[in-house]
Amino acid sequence: MSTTRATRRLTTAQALVSFLAQQYTERDGVEHRLIEGCFGIFGHGNVAGIGQALLQQPDDLAYYQSRNEQAMVHAAVAFARTRRRLSTLACTTSVGPGATNMVTGAALATINRLPVLLLPGDTFATRAASPLLQELELPHAGDITVNDVFRPVSRYFDRVWRPEQLLSSALQAMRVLSDPAETGAVTLCLPQDVQAEAADFPEEFFARRVWHVRRPAPDESALAAAVRLLRHAERPLIVAGGGVIHSDATEALARFTAATGIPVAVTQAGKAALPHGHPAAAGAIGHTGSEAANTLAREADVVLGIGTRWQDFTTASRTLFADPDVRFINLNITSLDTAKQAGLMLQADARAGIEALARALAGHTVPAARRARTAELVRRWDEKVETAFTRATTPLPAQSEILGAIRDAIDDRDVVISAAGSIPGDLHKLWRPSDPLGYHVEYGYSCMGYEIAGGLGVKMAAPDRQAVVLVGDGSYLMMAQEIATAVAEHLKLVIVLVENRGYASIGALSASLGSERFGTQYRYRDEDTGRHDGGALPVDLAANAASLGADVIRASGTDAFREAFARALASERTTVVHIETDPLSASPASGAWWDVPVAEVASLPSTTAARRTYETHKTGQRPLLRPTD
């Protein structure tokens, strides 16, 4: 007996939009829409495909208009991070520059292990009119397009040459987006003729589909080995990364460390993994960390990394963990990260792994002296933080004073957003978050221009929270266009625009490396020197922000900033507070090094002196390959 399969005759683009509308994730019994909407900028490569489908099917997928292709990926990534990777957004562009503009965002997503779905248009599958406008022609290959640049920065890549291929490709895309161990940028390239081509798609393709987000428990033998190491450790330390927050493991970590007394140092992504004031909270670790956490790291004999990928800032370029016999335990859902530092591989979900360790270590605690040392180190560091927050400098305030003013004005649930430059370093050292989602700094890719777009994504994901964007003039000039998007969508952002007329963080790094802040200031070219060390440029960033639709308040000095910031918080509109700061006023030193090579030979005395310092630090660098058994 034969049966007729029910089908829908749709274009490939219409079928994809309908499919995405029915995708959900589920973790701990709670379901979430996997793809909550679609950013898009339209051109000839997607306007009649994905664009037509979004117009025709508005109830399937909400459309958001962006101003820059890279920025819309940043916004989608920030959205996904705020939703703990359980929901994200899609991004569609035309073929050519619209598509390749997304590559930076794709790299950022994959490096940070955050899901985003990219739908770039592509050249004709039929090649009926080749060569096309914006088509890449290569003499050695006919099947390569500009979109192949997405391959190394995507966790999954496919090109849908035929409508029928969408069935398997779309399912594979959802598998990767919803897998906490595999997630990152997912790229489905859509040739523009295929987007508009119709086919009979099986009705089952559009059924409601729920992707279970797993919480794998650690292997019993690996768990037993980790417990033995921790029980015999005299000076254990936990390094908490972003995986703790992504897996909603912060409460489990707080209970575990309260019971055991093991101090916790946090990475940039894991900054809010343990609230400030918790007896085990030692603060930020690494090059931009605190003296408290870095001292404990140097003393540690066993280090339990939870949800961290051990970036060089975290390890101070492998100079921080000084005990010659130090052992590492890597609790991570990603196998790549469990094998780092020659650590004991404890592959598991962060919360499941912490809970398993808590059960196995029930009744175990570090000596009282270890708890007391942690408390004393943190107390000393907190005094330095308060000094940095409240000191009065003239004529321009220090950046840390501005952070202190913001700290005094916002609530625990408000979200501070930043990315590249000197602000993330100061935030990592000085900020004291109590809410797991209250600290949002992108530092895996350290991407200038992420800040405002990221703030937009945070506000879209958490409209009940105040989104406070901290951006320097260098990053602002890279990408400020999404102010217009926030205004258009009635999504209120508070943007603190810190102007120090150049690249403050790289300026300080340049000075420390003997390069004398060369090329790091926004200045006229001096006719006598031939360098950019003339007068300051007459650039008015506040006026630029106003031209994009934001309300703008100019502040001069810390007291005026406090008043202006309070007005911005109270406003219902996107507001930019502009403040000039002293680029030479540094925050407290972390005491940790970062490996940036210095010229081995040079005629500049500043460079040769920096090289001697560099070689001294290199003697403390080691590969961290000691086995755990």
URTAVEN-V39736 format. One record per residue. RES is the residue in one small letter. SS is DSSP state (h for helix, s for strand, l for the rest). PHI is phi in whole degrees, -180 to 180 (NA if undefined). PSI is psi in degrees with one decimal (* if undefined). Layout:
res | ss | phi | psi
RES | SS | PHI | PSI
RES | SS | PHI | PSI
This chain:
res | ss | phi | psi
m | l | NA | 123.1
s | l | -94 | 149.5
t | l | -125 | 153.9
t | l | -100 | 124.1
r | l | -76 | 132.3
a | l | -72 | 135.8
t | s | -136 | 164.7
r | s | -123 | 131.5
r | s | -91 | 110.1
l | s | -139 | 160.5
t | s | -73 | 164.8
t | h | -60 | -42.1
a | h | -65 | -43.7
q | h | -63 | -40.4
a | h | -65 | -40.9
l | h | -64 | -44.3
v | h | -63 | -42.5
s | h | -64 | -39.8
f | h | -64 | -47.8
l | h | -61 | -31.4
a | l | -66 | -17.9
q | l | -108 | 15.5
q | s | -101 | 131.2
y | s | -134 | 153.5
t | s | -108 | 158.7
e | s | -142 | 129.2
r | s | -142 | 133.8
d | l | 57 | 32.8
g | l | 82 | 2.3
v | s | -111 | 129.7
e | s | -97 | 150.8
h | s | -140 | 144.2
r | s | -66 | 127.0
l | l | -74 | -48.6
i | s | -113 | 106.1
e | s | -92 | -6.1
g | s | 174 | -177.7
c | s | -141 | 120.8
f | s | -78 | 148.6
g | s | -160 | 142.2
i | l | -124 | 127.1
f | l | -102 | 144.2
g | l | -147 | -168.8
h | l | -64 | -18.8
g | l | -86 | -8.3
n | l | -148 | -6.2
v | l | -64 | -36.5
a | l | -93 | -2.7
g | l | -107 | -92.1
i | h | -60 | -38.8
g | h | -60 | -46.2
q | h | -64 | -38.8
a | h | -67 | -41.1
l | h | -67 | -36.4
l | h | -66 | -44.1
q | h | -75 | -28.9
q | l | -124 | 59.6
p | l | -64 | -24.2
d | l | -77 | -16.9
d | l | -78 | -45.6
l | l | -148 | 119.8
a | l | -67 | 139.3
y | s | -104 | 136.1
y | s | -124 | 129.6
q | s | -89 | 127.7
s | l | -109 | 172.3
r | l | -111 | -11.6
n | l | -152 | 134.2
e | h | -66 | -41.0
q | h | -63 | -42.1
a | h | -63 | -37.4
m | h | -70 | -29.2
v | h | -69 | -41.9
h | h | -57 | -43.8
a | h | -62 | -41.6
a | h | -65 | -38.5
v | h | -66 | -43.8
a | h | -63 | -38.6
f | h | -58 | -48.3
a | h | -64 | -40.5
r | h | -65 | -42.0
t | h | -65 | -31.4
r | l | -90 | 15.8
r | l | 54 | 38.2
r | l | 69 | 11.7
l | l | -91 | -16.6
s | l | -141 | 153.0
t | s | -152 | -171.5
l | s | -126 | 156.1
a | s | -96 | 158.4
c | s | -136 | 124.0
t | s | -118 | 141.9
t | s | -140 | 169.7
s | l | -77 | 173.3
v | l | -70 | 159.4
g | l | 88 | -136.8
p | h | -62 | -31.4
g | h | -60 | -41.5
a | h | -69 | -51.3
t | h | -70 | -19.4
n | l | -62 | -21.1
m | l | -84 | -7.8
v | h | -61 | -41.7
t | h | -60 | -43.3
g | h | -63 | -37.2
a | h | -63 | -44.6
a | h | -61 | -43.2
l | h | -60 | -44.1
a | h | -63 | -46.2
t | h | -69 | -41.7
i | h | -62 | -37.3
n | l | -88 | 3.3
r | l | 58 | 46.9
l | l | -123 | 136.3
p | l | -81 | 136.5
v | s | -153 | 140.8
l | s | -105 | 119.9
l | s | -108 | 130.5
l | s | -126 | 70.7
p | s | -77 | 140.8
g | s | -66 | 162.6
d | s | -143 | 174.0
t | l | -70 | 170.8
f | l | -63 | 132.7
a | l | -68 | -34.7
t | l | -77 | -17.8
r | l | 56 | 31.0
a | l | -65 | -29.2
a | l | -126 | 20.7
s | l | -63 | 147.3
p | l | -83 | 139.4
l | l | -86 | 162.6
l | l | -56 | 127.8
q | l | 75 | 9.8
e | l | -82 | 135.7
l | l | -85 | 122.9
e | l | -108 | 126.1
l | s | -121 | 136.6
p | l | -72 | -15.6
h | l | -108 | -4.1
a | s | -156 | 133.9
g | l | -100 | -8.3
d | l | -108 | 14.4
i | l | -104 | 132.4
t | l | -123 | 175.4
v | h | -60 | -25.2
n | h | -68 | -13.2
d | h | -66 | -14.1
v | h | -67 | -15.2
f | h | -76 | -17.9
r | h | -55 | -52.3
p | h | -72 | -14.1
v | h | -110 | 10.2
s | l | -114 | 143.4
r | l | -80 | -22.2
y | s | -148 | 135.7
f | s | -137 | 136.1
d | s | -154 | 155.7
r | s | -122 | 124.2
v | l | -89 | 93.1
w | l | -77 | -26.2
r | l | -134 | 149.1
p | h | -55 | -37.0
e | h | -64 | -26.4
q | h | -70 | -18.3
l | h | -61 | -32.0
l | h | -58 | -51.2
s | h | -79 | -37.1
s | h | -65 | -43.4
a | h | -64 | -39.2
l | h | -66 | -41.7
q | h | -64 | -37.1
a | h | -62 | -43.9
m | h | -68 | -35.7
r | h | -58 | -44.8
v | h | -73 | -42.8
l | h | -60 | -34.1
s | l | -95 | -1.0
d | l | -95 | 113.4
p | l | -64 | -21.4
a | l | -88 | -20.4
e | l | -113 | -8.5
t | l | -69 | 161.9
g | l | 163 | -152.0
a | s | -74 | 134.3
v | s | -119 | 124.8
t | s | -118 | 120.6
l | s | -114 | 107.4
c | s | -80 | 134.1
l | s | -124 | 98.5
p | s | -52 | 139.0
q | h | -66 | -30.1
d | h | -74 | -36.2
v | h | -67 | -36.5
q | h | -55 | -38.1
a | h | -93 | -6.0
e | l | -80 | 136.7
a | s | -94 | 152.3
a | s | -155 | 165.7
d | s | -92 | 106.0
f | s | -95 | 133.5
p | s | -62 | 141.4
e | h | -59 | -31.9
e | h | -60 | -25.9
f | h | -63 | -26.1
f | h | -102 | 11.4
a | l | -72 | 153.1
r | l | -63 | 126.7
r | s | -127 | 128.5
v | s | -113 | 125.0
w | s | -101 | 115.1
h | s | -75 | 125.7
v | l | -92 | 109.8
r | l | -76 | 155.8
r | l | -124 | 75.8
p | l | -64 | 136.5
a | l | -85 | 156.7
p | l | -70 | 151.7
d | l | -60 | 138.3
e | h | -63 | -40.4
s | h | -71 | -39.7
a | h | -66 | -37.9
l | h | -63 | -43.6
a | h | -63 | -38.9
a | h | -66 | -40.1
a | h | -65 | -40.9
v | h | -64 | -39.9
r | h | -62 | -44.1
l | h | -62 | -44.0
l | h | -70 | -36.6
r | h | -65 | -33.3
h | h | -94 | -2.6
a | l | -73 | 137.9
e | l | -94 | -29.4
r | l | -136 | 64.2
p | s | -74 | 157.0
l | s | -145 | 140.7
i | s | -105 | 134.2
v | s | -112 | 111.7
a | s | -98 | 127.6
g | l | -111 | -168.9
g | h | -63 | -24.3
g | h | -61 | -27.8
v | h | -64 | -41.5
i | h | -76 | -43.0
h | h | -58 | -38.1
s | l | -90 | 6.0
d | l | 58 | 47.9
a | l | -108 | 11.4
t | h | -66 | -40.8
e | h | -68 | -39.1
a | h | -63 | -40.2
l | h | -65 | -41.9
a | h | -62 | -41.1
r | h | -68 | -43.0
f | h | -63 | -45.2
t | h | -77 | -28.7
a | h | -65 | -37.4
a | h | -75 | -40.9
t | h | -92 | -23.9
g | l | 77 | 9.0
i | l | -72 | 123.8
p | s | -68 | 152.3
v | s | -122 | 123.0
a | s | -105 | 148.5
v | s | -122 | 143.9
t | l | -82 | 179.9
q | l | -60 | -51.3
a | l | -69 | -24.9
g | l | -101 | 15.2
k | l | -52 | -38.4
a | l | -100 | 19.5
a | l | -66 | -27.0
l | l | -136 | 128.7
p | l | -67 | 146.1
h | l | -60 | 137.2
g | l | 100 | -16.4
h | l | -64 | 137.7
p | l | -60 | -19.8
a | l | -97 | -5.1
a | s | -75 | 111.9
a | s | -99 | -8.2
g | s | 96 | -167.8
a | s | -74 | 147.5
i | l | -115 | 151.8
g | l | 99 | -157.8
h | l | -59 | -37.1
t | l | -105 | 25.7
g | l | -94 | -165.7
s | l | -102 | 156.2
e | h | -62 | -33.9
a | h | -63 | -55.8
a | h | -64 | -39.7
n | h | -69 | -33.6
t | h | -65 | -44.7
l | h | -63 | -34.1
a | h | -67 | -40.6
r | h | -64 | -31.2
e | h | -85 | -18.1
a | l | -63 | 138.9
d | l | -103 | -22.8
v | s | -136 | 129.1
v | s | -120 | 121.1
l | s | -101 | 107.8
g | s | -91 | 126.5
i | s | -120 | 113.7
g | l | 65 | 29.9
t | l | -118 | 148.2
r | l | -103 | 11.2
w | l | 57 | 51.5
q | l | -62 | 158.3
d | h | -64 | -28.9
f | h | -64 | -35.6
t | h | -69 | -41.5
t | h | -92 | 3.5
a | l | 51 | 49.4
s | l | 54 | 40.9
r | l | 63 | 37.8
t | l | -118 | -6.2
l | l | -81 | -42.5
f | l | -85 | 94.8
a | l | -90 | -19.6
d | l | -62 | 124.8
p | l | -64 | -20.2
d | l | -108 | 17.4
v | l | -60 | 140.4
r | s | -120 | 149.3
f | s | -118 | 141.6
i | s | -120 | 124.9
n | s | -112 | 102.0
l | s | -93 | 109.5
n | s | -156 | 146.8
i | l | -78 | -15.3
t | l | -102 | 123.3
s | h | -62 | -34.6
l | h | -54 | -41.8
d | h | -81 | -21.8
t | h | -73 | -22.6
a | l | -90 | -4.1
k | h | -74 | 158.1
q | h | 57 | 22.2
a | h | 54 | 34.0
g | l | -78 | 162.8
l | s | -69 | 124.8
m | s | -85 | 111.3
l | s | -119 | 77.0
q | s | -80 | 117.8
a | l | -172 | 164.2
d | l | -62 | 143.2
a | h | -59 | -46.5
r | h | -69 | -43.3
a | h | -62 | -39.2
g | h | -69 | -42.2
i | h | -62 | -43.9
e | h | -65 | -36.5
a | h | -67 | -41.7
l | h | -64 | -39.9
a | h | -62 | -42.2
r | h | -66 | -43.0
a | h | -72 | -25.6
l | l | -104 | 18.3
a | l | -56 | 127.6
g | l | 91 | -13.1
h | l | -85 | 141.8
t | l | -149 | 153.6
v | l | -74 | 159.1
p | l | -59 | 152.0
a | h | -58 | -32.7
a | h | -65 | -33.6
r | h | -68 | -41.9
r | h | -62 | -42.5
a | h | -66 | -38.9
r | h | -66 | -42.1
t | h | -58 | -48.0
a | h | -61 | -40.3
e | h | -71 | -41.2
l | h | -63 | -41.2
v | h | -67 | -39.9
r | h | -60 | -45.1
r | h | -63 | -41.4
w | h | -67 | -40.7
d | h | -59 | -34.1
e | h | -65 | -40.3
k | h | -67 | -37.7
v | h | -63 | -45.4
e | h | -62 | -38.6
t | h | -63 | -43.3
a | h | -65 | -37.1
f | h | -70 | -32.5
t | h | -114 | -6.5
r | l | -64 | 146.3
a | l | -104 | 119.9
t | l | -117 | 155.7
t | l | -135 | 152.5
p | l | -81 | -18.3
l | l | -108 | 144.3
p | s | -72 | 155.1
a | l | -74 | 152.8
q | h | -58 | -36.6
s | h | -63 | -31.5
e | h | -65 | -38.9
i | h | -65 | -40.9
l | h | -63 | -40.3
g | h | -62 | -40.1
a | h | -65 | -39.5
i | h | -66 | -43.5
r | h | -56 | -40.9
d | h | -72 | -19.1
a | h | -103 | -22.8
i | l | -99 | 164.6
d | l | -92 | 166.7
d | l | -61 | -34.4
r | l | -84 | -9.0
d | l | -67 | 148.9
v | s | -111 | 126.5
v | s | -97 | 126.3
i | s | -120 | 132.1
s | s | -156 | 178.9
a | l | -151 | -114.3
a | l | -77 | 166.5
g | l | 101 | -161.8
s | h | -82 | -22.1
i | h | -63 | -46.0
p | h | -58 | -39.0
g | h | -63 | -44.3
d | h | -66 | -39.9
l | h | -64 | -44.1
h | h | -60 | -42.3
k | h | -70 | -44.5
l | h | -107 | -26.8
w | l | -71 | 152.0
r | l | -131 | 72.8
p | l | -74 | 149.3
s | l | -119 | -18.3
d | l | -103 | 134.7
p | l | -58 | -27.4
l | l | -102 | 8.2
g | l | -82 | -7.0
y | s | -126 | 115.0
h | s | -132 | 88.2
v | s | -119 | 123.1
e | l | -88 | 111.6
y | l | -133 | 1.9
g | l | -67 | -40.8
y | l | -108 | -11.2
s | l | 46 | 58.9
c | l | -96 | 112.0
m | l | -62 | 135.0
g | l | 99 | -7.2
y | h | -71 | -29.1
e | h | -57 | -56.6
i | h | -71 | -42.1
a | h | -62 | -41.1
g | h | -62 | -41.1
g | h | -60 | -38.2
l | h | -61 | -45.3
g | h | -64 | -39.6
v | h | -61 | -45.7
k | h | -66 | -35.8
m | h | -65 | -38.4
a | h | -79 | -29.1
a | l | -137 | 72.0
p | l | -64 | -17.3
d | l | -85 | -3.4
r | l | -105 | 148.1
q | l | -80 | 125.3
a | s | -100 | 113.6
v | s | -111 | 109.9
v | s | -95 | 127.0
l | s | -110 | 117.8
v | s | -139 | 136.7
g | s | -86 | 167.4
d | h | -64 | -31.8
g | h | -63 | -48.5
s | h | -70 | -36.7
y | h | -58 | -43.4
l | h | -69 | -21.1
m | h | -71 | -42.2
m | l | -164 | 101.6
a | l | -120 | 0.1
q | l | -62 | -26.4
e | h | -74 | -2.5
i | h | -57 | -42.4
a | h | -64 | -36.9
t | h | -66 | -43.9
a | h | -60 | -41.7
v | h | -65 | -44.5
a | h | -64 | -35.3
e | l | -91 | 3.1
h | l | 55 | 40.3
l | l | -106 | 106.9
k | l | -77 | 126.1
l | s | -117 | 146.8
v | s | -107 | 115.3
i | s | -112 | 117.7
v | s | -97 | 109.9
l | s | -98 | 105.7
v | s | -94 | 115.2
e | s | -108 | 121.9
n | l | -130 | 18.4
r | l | 58 | 50.7
g | s | 153 | -160.4
y | l | -103 | 93.4
a | h | -66 | -44.7
s | h | -67 | -43.4
i | h | -72 | -29.4
g | h | -61 | -45.7
a | h | -66 | -40.5
l | h | -63 | -44.2
s | h | -58 | -42.9
a | h | -63 | -39.6
s | h | -71 | -21.2
l | l | -99 | 7.1
g | l | 81 | 15.1
s | l | -100 | 7.3
e | l | 56 | 36.8
r | l | 59 | 26.2
f | l | -62 | 129.8
g | l | 70 | 20.8
t | l | -116 | 5.9
q | s | -120 | 146.1
y | l | -86 | 98.1
r | s | -140 | 159.0
y | l | -65 | 154.9
r | l | -75 | 126.0
d | l | -80 | 130.1
e | l | -67 | -28.7
d | l | -80 | -44.8
t | l | -89 | -24.3
g | l | 79 | 4.2
r | l | -111 | 169.6
h | l | -86 | 64.4
d | l | -130 | 28.8
g | l | -85 | -152.1
g | l | -70 | 163.5
a | s | -68 | 144.3
l | l | -73 | 147.3
p | l | -85 | 52.2
v | l | -90 | 132.3
d | l | -117 | 90.5
l | h | -70 | -31.2
a | h | -62 | -42.9
a | h | -64 | -37.3
n | h | -62 | -44.7
a | h | -61 | -40.6
a | h | -63 | -36.8
s | h | -66 | -20.5
l | l | -89 | 0.0
g | l | 108 | -1.3
a | l | -85 | 152.6
d | s | -75 | 143.7
v | s | -130 | 133.3
i | s | -123 | 124.2
r | s | -94 | 130.7
a | s | -123 | 146.2
s | l | -130 | 109.4
g | l | 94 | 162.0
t | h | -67 | -42.6
d | h | -63 | -43.8
a | h | -65 | -35.8
f | h | -64 | -43.8
r | h | -57 | -43.6
e | h | -66 | -43.9
a | h | -65 | -40.8
f | h | -66 | -38.9
a | h | -62 | -39.5
r | h | -65 | -39.2
a | h | -65 | -41.5
l | h | -62 | -37.4
a | h | -78 | -18.9
s | l | -72 | 157.7
e | l | -99 | -0.3
r | l | -114 | 155.5
t | l | -58 | 125.6
t | s | -131 | 134.2
v | s | -107 | 126.2
v | s | -105 | 117.6
h | s | -100 | 129.0
i | s | -143 | 135.0
e | s | -92 | 138.1
t | s | -127 | 168.2
d | l | -86 | 113.2
p | l | -71 | -14.1
l | l | -98 | 0.6
s | l | -92 | 106.4
a | l | -90 | 153.8
s | l | -83 | 170.3
p | l | -55 | 142.2
a | l | -74 | 145.7
s | l | -84 | -22.8
g | l | 77 | 12.2
a | l | -119 | 147.6
w | l | -96 | 160.5
w | l | -134 | 129.7
d | l | -81 | 101.2
v | l | -126 | 111.3
p | l | -59 | 144.5
v | l | -111 | 144.4
a | l | -50 | 128.1
e | l | -71 | -30.8
v | l | -130 | 142.7
a | l | -163 | 155.4
s | l | -97 | -11.9
l | l | -80 | 125.7
p | h | -58 | -35.9
s | h | -63 | -37.6
t | h | -73 | -43.0
t | h | -65 | -36.1
a | h | -66 | -41.2
a | h | -66 | -33.3
r | h | -66 | -38.0
r | h | -63 | -42.2
t | h | -63 | -41.9
y | h | -60 | -45.8
e | h | -65 | -32.1
t | h | -64 | -45.8
h | h | -64 | -37.0
k | h | -61 | -26.7
t | l | -67 | -21.7
g | l | -91 | 0.3
q | l | -87 | 135.5
r | l | -144 | 160.1
p | l | -76 | -13.7
l | l | 56 | 59.9
l | l | -116 | 10.9
r | l | -68 | 131.2
p | l | -69 | 160.9
t | l | -89 | -14.9
d | l | -98 | *
